[in-house]
Amino acid sequence: MVGYKSYWYTWGALLILTLGMIEVGSAAIPGGVIAFLLILAMLTKATLIGSNFMHLRFEKLALILTVVIGILFTALALFLGIAPDGIRILSLGRH
């Protein structure tokens, strides 16, 4: 059990962050603040997972690239999924 203590602490931190994200998502605060807090928590969770469970704690460049490439890929996938609908809506307004 002694060797796994850091995993339990990480799991607890991830649980607290997840519960906090759920609470923030349902709170009556401005949307921009909610988005900022959720993105901050998501980046924290990604860093915790990468550094502890993926064993990248001592490989800083690999950890940073893992998080940044994941964010960029997700943003690109969301854009490519939404862009056709946005273009269609814009073209409907011109007729």
Backbone atoms as SQL, in Angstrom:
CREATE TABLE atoms (id INTEGER PRIMARY KEY, chain TEXT, resi INTEGER, resn TEXT, atom TEXT, x REAL, y REAL, z REAL);
INSERT INTO atoms VALUES
  (1, 'A', 1, 'MET', 'N', 0.823, -1.191, 0.000),
  (2, 'A', 1, 'MET', 'CA', 0.000, 0.000, 0.000),
  (3, 'A', 1, 'MET', 'C', 0.865, 1.253, 0.000),
  (4, 'A', 2, 'VAL', 'N', 2.066, 1.169, 0.541),
  (5, 'A', 2, 'VAL', 'CA', 2.915, 2.352, 0.657),
  (6, 'A', 2, 'VAL', 'C', 3.300, 2.880, -0.725),
  (7, 'A', 3, 'GLY', 'N', 3.582, 2.006, -1.676),
  (8, 'A', 3, 'GLY', 'CA', 3.988, 2.432, -3.006),
  (9, 'A', 3, 'GLY', 'C', 2.877, 3.070, -3.809),
  (10, 'A', 4, 'TYR', 'N', 1.647, 2.844, -3.401),
  (11, 'A', 4, 'TYR', 'CA', 0.505, 3.350, -4.160),
  (12, 'A', 4, 'TYR', 'C', -0.115, 4.598, -3.548),
  (13, 'A', 5, 'LYS', 'N', 0.519, 5.172, -2.541),
  (14, 'A', 5, 'LYS', 'CA', -0.056, 6.323, -1.845),
  (15, 'A', 5, 'LYS', 'C', -0.275, 7.502, -2.792),
  (16, 'A', 6, 'SER', 'N', 0.676, 7.757, -3.681),
  (17, 'A', 6, 'SER', 'CA', 0.527, 8.894, -4.600),
  (18, 'A', 6, 'SER', 'C', -0.647, 8.682, -5.553),
  (19, 'A', 7, 'TYR', 'N', -0.912, 7.423, -5.909),
  (20, 'A', 7, 'TYR', 'CA', -2.059, 7.151, -6.785),
  (21, 'A', 7, 'TYR', 'C', -3.372, 7.464, -6.073),
  (22, 'A', 8, 'TRP', 'N', -3.445, 7.123, -4.806),
  (23, 'A', 8, 'TRP', 'CA', -4.665, 7.410, -4.044),
  (24, 'A', 8, 'TRP', 'C', -4.866, 8.910, -3.867),
  (25, 'A', 9, 'TYR', 'N', -3.783, 9.642, -3.617),
  (26, 'A', 9, 'TYR', 'CA', -3.892, 11.101, -3.507),
  (27, 'A', 9, 'TYR', 'C', -4.340, 11.711, -4.839),
  (28, 'A', 10, 'THR', 'N', -3.773, 11.198, -5.915),
  (29, 'A', 10, 'THR', 'CA', -4.162, 11.695, -7.238),
  (30, 'A', 10, 'THR', 'C', -5.618, 11.384, -7.518),
  (31, 'A', 11, 'TRP', 'N', -6.047, 10.179, -7.205),
  (32, 'A', 11, 'TRP', 'CA', -7.441, 9.800, -7.413),
  (33, 'A', 11, 'TRP', 'C', -8.368, 10.693, -6.595),
  (34, 'A', 12, 'GLY', 'N', -7.988, 10.972, -5.354),
  (35, 'A', 12, 'GLY', 'CA', -8.789, 11.863, -4.513),
  (36, 'A', 12, 'GLY', 'C', -8.858, 13.271, -5.082),
  (37, 'A', 13, 'ALA', 'N', -7.725, 13.767, -5.578),
  (38, 'A', 13, 'ALA', 'CA', -7.715, 15.106, -6.181),
  (39, 'A', 13, 'ALA', 'C', -8.586, 15.141, -7.427),
  (40, 'A', 14, 'LEU', 'N', -8.530, 14.084, -8.235),
  (41, 'A', 14, 'LEU', 'CA', -9.375, 14.024, -9.432),
  (42, 'A', 14, 'LEU', 'C', -10.852, 13.968, -9.061),
  (43, 'A', 15, 'LEU', 'N', -11.177, 13.243, -8.005),
  (44, 'A', 15, 'LEU', 'CA', -12.563, 13.169, -7.547),
  (45, 'A', 15, 'LEU', 'C', -13.051, 14.539, -7.082),
  (46, 'A', 16, 'ILE', 'N', -12.227, 15.224, -6.303),
  (47, 'A', 16, 'ILE', 'CA', -12.606, 16.557, -5.811),
  (48, 'A', 16, 'ILE', 'C', -12.762, 17.535, -6.975),
  (49, 'A', 17, 'LEU', 'N', -11.837, 17.483, -7.935),
  (50, 'A', 17, 'LEU', 'CA', -11.950, 18.360, -9.103),
  (51, 'A', 17, 'LEU', 'C', -13.214, 18.066, -9.906),
  (52, 'A', 18, 'THR', 'N', -13.538, 16.786, -10.072),
  (53, 'A', 18, 'THR', 'CA', -14.741, 16.418, -10.818),
  (54, 'A', 18, 'THR', 'C', -15.994, 16.905, -10.110),
  (55, 'A', 19, 'LEU', 'N', -16.064, 16.707, -8.808),
  (56, 'A', 19, 'LEU', 'CA', -17.227, 17.189, -8.053),
  (57, 'A', 19, 'LEU', 'C', -17.313, 18.713, -8.104),
  (58, 'A', 20, 'GLY', 'N', -16.162, 19.370, -8.044),
  (59, 'A', 20, 'GLY', 'CA', -16.143, 20.827, -8.165),
  (60, 'A', 20, 'GLY', 'C', -16.618, 21.291, -9.532),
  (61, 'A', 21, 'MET', 'N', -16.243, 20.562, -10.587),
  (62, 'A', 21, 'MET', 'CA', -16.689, 20.913, -11.930),
  (63, 'A', 21, 'MET', 'C', -18.202, 20.760, -12.065),
  (64, 'A', 22, 'ILE', 'N', -18.745, 19.727, -11.460),
  (65, 'A', 22, 'ILE', 'CA', -20.197, 19.529, -11.495),
  (66, 'A', 22, 'ILE', 'C', -20.890, 20.672, -10.773),
  (67, 'A', 23, 'GLU', 'N', -20.347, 21.057, -9.632),
  (68, 'A', 23, 'GLU', 'CA', -20.939, 22.148, -8.853),
  (69, 'A', 23, 'GLU', 'C', -20.840, 23.478, -9.600),
  (70, 'A', 24, 'VAL', 'N', -19.691, 23.743, -10.196),
  (71, 'A', 24, 'VAL', 'CA', -19.512, 24.994, -10.946),
  (72, 'A', 24, 'VAL', 'C', -20.454, 25.034, -12.148),
  (73, 'A', 25, 'GLY', 'N', -20.621, 23.901, -12.809),
  (74, 'A', 25, 'GLY', 'CA', -21.491, 23.855, -13.980),
  (75, 'A', 25, 'GLY', 'C', -22.936, 24.175, -13.673),
  (76, 'A', 26, 'SER', 'N', -23.364, 23.900, -12.456),
  (77, 'A', 26, 'SER', 'CA', -24.759, 24.162, -12.091),
  (78, 'A', 26, 'SER', 'C', -24.912, 25.421, -11.238),
  (79, 'A', 27, 'ALA', 'N', -23.836, 26.159, -11.028),
  (80, 'A', 27, 'ALA', 'CA', -23.891, 27.366, -10.195),
  (81, 'A', 27, 'ALA', 'C', -24.467, 28.540, -10.987),
  (82, 'A', 28, 'ALA', 'N', -24.999, 29.491, -10.259),
  (83, 'A', 28, 'ALA', 'CA', -25.592, 30.684, -10.876),
  (84, 'A', 28, 'ALA', 'C', -24.546, 31.788, -10.977),
  (85, 'A', 29, 'ILE', 'N', -23.536, 31.552, -11.822),
  (86, 'A', 29, 'ILE', 'CA', -22.500, 32.550, -12.057),
  (87, 'A', 29, 'ILE', 'C', -22.410, 32.780, -13.565),
  (88, 'A', 30, 'PRO', 'N', -21.813, 33.887, -14.003),
  (89, 'A', 30, 'PRO', 'CA', -21.754, 34.186, -15.443),
  (90, 'A', 30, 'PRO', 'C', -21.084, 33.073, -16.252),
  (91, 'A', 31, 'GLY', 'N', -21.549, 32.919, -17.487),
  (92, 'A', 31, 'GLY', 'CA', -21.058, 31.844, -18.348),
  (93, 'A', 31, 'GLY', 'C', -19.573, 31.890, -18.614),
  (94, 'A', 32, 'GLY', 'N', -19.012, 33.082, -18.757),
  (95, 'A', 32, 'GLY', 'CA', -17.578, 33.197, -19.001),
  (96, 'A', 32, 'GLY', 'C', -16.750, 32.702, -17.832),
  (97, 'A', 33, 'VAL', 'N', -17.212, 32.974, -16.629),
  (98, 'A', 33, 'VAL', 'CA', -16.510, 32.507, -15.425),
  (99, 'A', 33, 'VAL', 'C', -16.607, 30.989, -15.331),
  (100, 'A', 34, 'ILE', 'N', -17.792, 30.452, -15.632),
  (101, 'A', 34, 'ILE', 'CA', -17.971, 28.995, -15.616),
  (102, 'A', 34, 'ILE', 'C', -17.022, 28.348, -16.617),
  (103, 'A', 35, 'ALA', 'N', -16.977, 28.877, -17.839),
  (104, 'A', 35, 'ALA', 'CA', -16.102, 28.313, -18.870),
  (105, 'A', 35, 'ALA', 'C', -14.640, 28.366, -18.433),
  (106, 'A', 36, 'PHE', 'N', -14.216, 29.493, -17.869),
  (107, 'A', 36, 'PHE', 'CA', -12.831, 29.624, -17.413),
  (108, 'A', 36, 'PHE', 'C', -12.506, 28.602, -16.331),
  (109, 'A', 37, 'LEU', 'N', -13.389, 28.461, -15.346),
  (110, 'A', 37, 'LEU', 'CA', -13.144, 27.521, -14.245),
  (111, 'A', 37, 'LEU', 'C', -13.136, 26.079, -14.735),
  (112, 'A', 38, 'LEU', 'N', -14.037, 25.744, -15.654),
  (113, 'A', 38, 'LEU', 'CA', -14.076, 24.379, -16.177),
  (114, 'A', 38, 'LEU', 'C', -12.833, 24.067, -17.003),
  (115, 'A', 39, 'ILE', 'N', -12.368, 25.019, -17.799),
  (116, 'A', 39, 'ILE', 'CA', -11.149, 24.803, -18.583),
  (117, 'A', 39, 'ILE', 'C', -9.941, 24.671, -17.663),
  (118, 'A', 40, 'LEU', 'N', -9.872, 25.498, -16.640),
  (119, 'A', 40, 'LEU', 'CA', -8.776, 25.413, -15.677),
  (120, 'A', 40, 'LEU', 'C', -8.768, 24.055, -14.972),
  (121, 'A', 41, 'ALA', 'N', -9.932, 23.587, -14.550),
  (122, 'A', 41, 'ALA', 'CA', -10.026, 22.282, -13.889),
  (123, 'A', 41, 'ALA', 'C', -9.681, 21.157, -14.859),
  (124, 'A', 42, 'MET', 'N', -10.110, 21.281, -16.116),
  (125, 'A', 42, 'MET', 'CA', -9.803, 20.259, -17.111),
  (126, 'A', 42, 'MET', 'C', -8.303, 20.170, -17.359),
  (127, 'A', 43, 'LEU', 'N', -7.643, 21.310, -17.464),
  (128, 'A', 43, 'LEU', 'CA', -6.191, 21.302, -17.651),
  (129, 'A', 43, 'LEU', 'C', -5.475, 20.713, -16.436),
  (130, 'A', 44, 'THR', 'N', -5.962, 21.027, -15.251),
  (131, 'A', 44, 'THR', 'CA', -5.379, 20.467, -14.031),
  (132, 'A', 44, 'THR', 'C', -5.545, 18.954, -14.004),
  (133, 'A', 45, 'LYS', 'N', -6.736, 18.480, -14.353),
  (134, 'A', 45, 'LYS', 'CA', -6.977, 17.037, -14.368),
  (135, 'A', 45, 'LYS', 'C', -6.110, 16.343, -15.413),
  (136, 'A', 46, 'ALA', 'N', -5.985, 16.942, -16.597),
  (137, 'A', 46, 'ALA', 'CA', -5.153, 16.341, -17.643),
  (138, 'A', 46, 'ALA', 'C', -3.699, 16.260, -17.202),
  (139, 'A', 47, 'THR', 'N', -3.223, 17.288, -16.525),
  (140, 'A', 47, 'THR', 'CA', -1.847, 17.283, -16.036),
  (141, 'A', 47, 'THR', 'C', -1.650, 16.240, -14.944),
  (142, 'A', 48, 'LEU', 'N', -2.608, 16.135, -14.031),
  (143, 'A', 48, 'LEU', 'CA', -2.512, 15.115, -12.976),
  (144, 'A', 48, 'LEU', 'C', -2.499, 13.710, -13.564),
  (145, 'A', 49, 'ILE', 'N', -3.383, 13.449, -14.508),
  (146, 'A', 49, 'ILE', 'CA', -3.449, 12.121, -15.122),
  (147, 'A', 49, 'ILE', 'C', -2.163, 11.820, -15.876),
  (148, 'A', 50, 'GLY', 'N', -1.697, 12.784, -16.663),
  (149, 'A', 50, 'GLY', 'CA', -0.475, 12.566, -17.430),
  (150, 'A', 50, 'GLY', 'C', 0.747, 12.370, -16.557),
  (151, 'A', 51, 'SER', 'N', 0.852, 13.155, -15.501),
  (152, 'A', 51, 'SER', 'CA', 2.058, 13.065, -14.675),
  (153, 'A', 51, 'SER', 'C', 2.071, 11.847, -13.771),
  (154, 'A', 52, 'ASN', 'N', 0.917, 11.412, -13.293),
  (155, 'A', 52, 'ASN', 'CA', 0.909, 10.303, -12.342),
  (156, 'A', 52, 'ASN', 'C', 0.559, 8.956, -12.969),
  (157, 'A', 53, 'PHE', 'N', -0.508, 8.888, -13.741),
  (158, 'A', 53, 'PHE', 'CA', -0.939, 7.601, -14.270),
  (159, 'A', 53, 'PHE', 'C', -0.230, 7.231, -15.568),
  (160, 'A', 54, 'MET', 'N', 0.226, 8.234, -16.328),
  (161, 'A', 54, 'MET', 'CA', 0.967, 7.961, -17.559),
  (162, 'A', 54, 'MET', 'C', 2.476, 8.029, -17.323),
  (163, 'A', 55, 'HIS', 'N', 2.879, 8.259, -16.089),
  (164, 'A', 55, 'HIS', 'CA', 4.288, 8.266, -15.670),
  (165, 'A', 55, 'HIS', 'C', 5.123, 9.277, -16.450),
  (166, 'A', 56, 'LEU', 'N', 4.561, 10.464, -16.686),
  (167, 'A', 56, 'LEU', 'CA', 5.284, 11.521, -17.391),
  (168, 'A', 56, 'LEU', 'C', 5.751, 12.613, -16.440),
  (169, 'A', 57, 'ARG', 'N', 5.776, 12.327, -15.168),
  (170, 'A', 57, 'ARG', 'CA', 6.126, 13.324, -14.158),
  (171, 'A', 57, 'ARG', 'C', 7.511, 13.925, -14.410),
  (172, 'A', 58, 'PHE', 'N', 8.446, 13.105, -14.835),
  (173, 'A', 58, 'PHE', 'CA', 9.813, 13.581, -15.017),
  (174, 'A', 58, 'PHE', 'C', 10.136, 13.887, -16.476),
  (175, 'A', 59, 'GLU', 'N', 9.155, 13.759, -17.342),
  (176, 'A', 59, 'GLU', 'CA', 9.329, 14.083, -18.758),
  (177, 'A', 59, 'GLU', 'C', 8.433, 15.271, -19.080),
  (178, 'A', 60, 'LYS', 'N', 8.899, 16.454, -18.728),
  (179, 'A', 60, 'LYS', 'CA', 8.071, 17.666, -18.812),
  (180, 'A', 60, 'LYS', 'C', 7.619, 17.952, -20.244),
  (181, 'A', 61, 'LEU', 'N', 8.512, 17.829, -21.218),
  (182, 'A', 61, 'LEU', 'CA', 8.145, 18.132, -22.598),
  (183, 'A', 61, 'LEU', 'C', 7.075, 17.165, -23.096),
  (184, 'A', 62, 'ALA', 'N', 7.224, 15.882, -22.787),
  (185, 'A', 62, 'ALA', 'CA', 6.225, 14.905, -23.216),
  (186, 'A', 62, 'ALA', 'C', 4.877, 15.183, -22.561),
  (187, 'A', 63, 'LEU', 'N', 4.886, 15.580, -21.300),
  (188, 'A', 63, 'LEU', 'CA', 3.640, 15.904, -20.603),
  (189, 'A', 63, 'LEU', 'C', 2.966, 17.117, -21.231),
  (190, 'A', 64, 'ILE', 'N', 3.732, 18.161, -21.493),
  (191, 'A', 64, 'ILE', 'CA', 3.170, 19.374, -22.101),
  (192, 'A', 64, 'ILE', 'C', 2.632, 19.072, -23.494),
  (193, 'A', 65, 'LEU', 'N', 3.397, 18.339, -24.295),
  (194, 'A', 65, 'LEU', 'CA', 2.940, 18.010, -25.643),
  (195, 'A', 65, 'LEU', 'C', 1.692, 17.142, -25.621),
  (196, 'A', 66, 'THR', 'N', 1.610, 16.225, -24.675),
  (197, 'A', 66, 'THR', 'CA', 0.426, 15.380, -24.564),
  (198, 'A', 66, 'THR', 'C', -0.814, 16.216, -24.298),
  (199, 'A', 67, 'VAL', 'N', -0.724, 17.144, -23.379),
  (200, 'A', 67, 'VAL', 'CA', -1.879, 17.980, -23.034),
  (201, 'A', 67, 'VAL', 'C', -2.211, 18.937, -24.177),
  (202, 'A', 68, 'VAL', 'N', -1.205, 19.613, -24.723),
  (203, 'A', 68, 'VAL', 'CA', -1.451, 20.612, -25.767),
  (204, 'A', 68, 'VAL', 'C', -1.974, 19.965, -27.045),
  (205, 'A', 69, 'ILE', 'N', -1.373, 18.868, -27.470),
  (206, 'A', 69, 'ILE', 'CA', -1.839, 18.196, -28.685),
  (207, 'A', 69, 'ILE', 'C', -3.251, 17.662, -28.490),
  (208, 'A', 70, 'GLY', 'N', -3.553, 17.158, -27.315),
  (209, 'A', 70, 'GLY', 'CA', -4.913, 16.699, -27.038),
  (210, 'A', 70, 'GLY', 'C', -5.929, 17.821, -27.131),
  (211, 'A', 71, 'ILE', 'N', -5.585, 18.982, -26.585),
  (212, 'A', 71, 'ILE', 'CA', -6.484, 20.141, -26.649),
  (213, 'A', 71, 'ILE', 'C', -6.657, 20.602, -28.093),
  (214, 'A', 72, 'LEU', 'N', -5.559, 20.697, -28.844),
  (215, 'A', 72, 'LEU', 'CA', -5.647, 21.147, -30.234),
  (216, 'A', 72, 'LEU', 'C', -6.449, 20.175, -31.092),
  (217, 'A', 73, 'PHE', 'N', -6.244, 18.882, -30.904),
  (218, 'A', 73, 'PHE', 'CA', -6.990, 17.888, -31.668),
  (219, 'A', 73, 'PHE', 'C', -8.481, 17.967, -31.351),
  (220, 'A', 74, 'THR', 'N', -8.820, 18.117, -30.087),
  (221, 'A', 74, 'THR', 'CA', -10.226, 18.234, -29.694),
  (222, 'A', 74, 'THR', 'C', -10.852, 19.492, -30.279),
  (223, 'A', 75, 'ALA', 'N', -10.136, 20.608, -30.219),
  (224, 'A', 75, 'ALA', 'CA', -10.653, 21.859, -30.784),
  (225, 'A', 75, 'ALA', 'C', -10.858, 21.731, -32.290),
  (226, 'A', 76, 'LEU', 'N', -9.925, 21.102, -32.985),
  (227, 'A', 76, 'LEU', 'CA', -10.055, 20.901, -34.430),
  (228, 'A', 76, 'LEU', 'C', -11.242, 20.003, -34.758),
  (229, 'A', 77, 'ALA', 'N', -11.395, 18.916, -34.006),
  (230, 'A', 77, 'ALA', 'CA', -12.521, 18.008, -34.245),
  (231, 'A', 77, 'ALA', 'C', -13.855, 18.711, -34.008),
  (232, 'A', 78, 'LEU', 'N', -13.939, 19.508, -32.960),
  (233, 'A', 78, 'LEU', 'CA', -15.173, 20.254, -32.698),
  (234, 'A', 78, 'LEU', 'C', -15.437, 21.270, -33.802),
  (235, 'A', 79, 'PHE', 'N', -14.396, 21.971, -34.242),
  (236, 'A', 79, 'PHE', 'CA', -14.568, 22.960, -35.307),
  (237, 'A', 79, 'PHE', 'C', -15.037, 22.293, -36.594),
  (238, 'A', 80, 'LEU', 'N', -14.400, 21.191, -36.975),
  (239, 'A', 80, 'LEU', 'CA', -14.783, 20.515, -38.213),
  (240, 'A', 80, 'LEU', 'C', -16.189, 19.932, -38.127),
  (241, 'A', 81, 'GLY', 'N', -16.616, 19.587, -36.935),
  (242, 'A', 81, 'GLY', 'CA', -17.970, 19.069, -36.771),
  (243, 'A', 81, 'GLY', 'C', -19.025, 20.155, -36.802),
  (244, 'A', 82, 'ILE', 'N', -18.685, 21.346, -36.340),
  (245, 'A', 82, 'ILE', 'CA', -19.657, 22.434, -36.240),
  (246, 'A', 82, 'ILE', 'C', -19.604, 23.361, -37.452),
  (247, 'A', 83, 'ALA', 'N', -18.456, 23.505, -38.091),
  (248, 'A', 83, 'ALA', 'CA', -18.281, 24.463, -39.183),
  (249, 'A', 83, 'ALA', 'C', -19.280, 24.279, -40.327),
  (250, 'A', 84, 'PRO', 'N', -19.559, 23.054, -40.795),
  (251, 'A', 84, 'PRO', 'CA', -20.532, 22.931, -41.894),
  (252, 'A', 84, 'PRO', 'C', -21.907, 23.495, -41.538),
  (253, 'A', 85, 'ASP', 'N', -22.350, 23.290, -40.324),
  (254, 'A', 85, 'ASP', 'CA', -23.640, 23.843, -39.909),
  (255, 'A', 85, 'ASP', 'C', -23.591, 25.361, -39.858),
  (256, 'A', 86, 'GLY', 'N', -22.502, 25.912, -39.373),
  (257, 'A', 86, 'GLY', 'CA', -22.369, 27.364, -39.315),
  (258, 'A', 86, 'GLY', 'C', -22.344, 27.985, -40.694),
  (259, 'A', 87, 'ILE', 'N', -21.640, 27.349, -41.620),
  (260, 'A', 87, 'ILE', 'CA', -21.591, 27.856, -42.997),
  (261, 'A', 87, 'ILE', 'C', -22.975, 27.796, -43.628),
  (262, 'A', 88, 'ARG', 'N', -23.693, 26.715, -43.375),
  (263, 'A', 88, 'ARG', 'CA', -25.047, 26.570, -43.923),
  (264, 'A', 88, 'ARG', 'C', -25.974, 27.644, -43.362),
  (265, 'A', 89, 'ILE', 'N', -25.898, 27.899, -42.078),
  (266, 'A', 89, 'ILE', 'CA', -26.747, 28.921, -41.459),
  (267, 'A', 89, 'ILE', 'C', -26.421, 30.298, -42.031),
  (268, 'A', 90, 'LEU', 'N', -25.133, 30.589, -42.220),
  (269, 'A', 90, 'LEU', 'CA', -24.753, 31.878, -42.798),
  (270, 'A', 90, 'LEU', 'C', -25.250, 32.012, -44.232),
  (271, 'A', 91, 'SER', 'N', -25.187, 30.928, -44.994),
  (272, 'A', 91, 'SER', 'CA', -25.647, 31.003, -46.385),
  (273, 'A', 91, 'SER', 'C', -27.165, 31.132, -46.467),
  (274, 'A', 92, 'LEU', 'N', -27.907, 30.617, -45.512),
  (275, 'A', 92, 'LEU', 'CA', -29.362, 30.763, -45.511),
  (276, 'A', 92, 'LEU', 'C', -29.764, 32.212, -45.291),
  (277, 'A', 93, 'GLY', 'N', -28.975, 32.947, -44.542),
  (278, 'A', 93, 'GLY', 'CA', -29.292, 34.339, -44.261),
  (279, 'A', 93, 'GLY', 'C', -29.078, 35.251, -45.457),
  (280, 'A', 94, 'ARG', 'N', -28.338, 34.820, -46.456),
  (281, 'A', 94, 'ARG', 'CA', -28.039, 35.654, -47.626),
  (282, 'A', 94, 'ARG', 'C', -29.124, 35.575, -48.691),
  (283, 'A', 95, 'HIS', 'N', -30.011, 34.621, -48.609),
  (284, 'A', 95, 'HIS', 'CA', -31.046, 34.456, -49.654),
  (285, 'A', 95, 'HIS', 'C', -32.243, 35.281, -49.386);
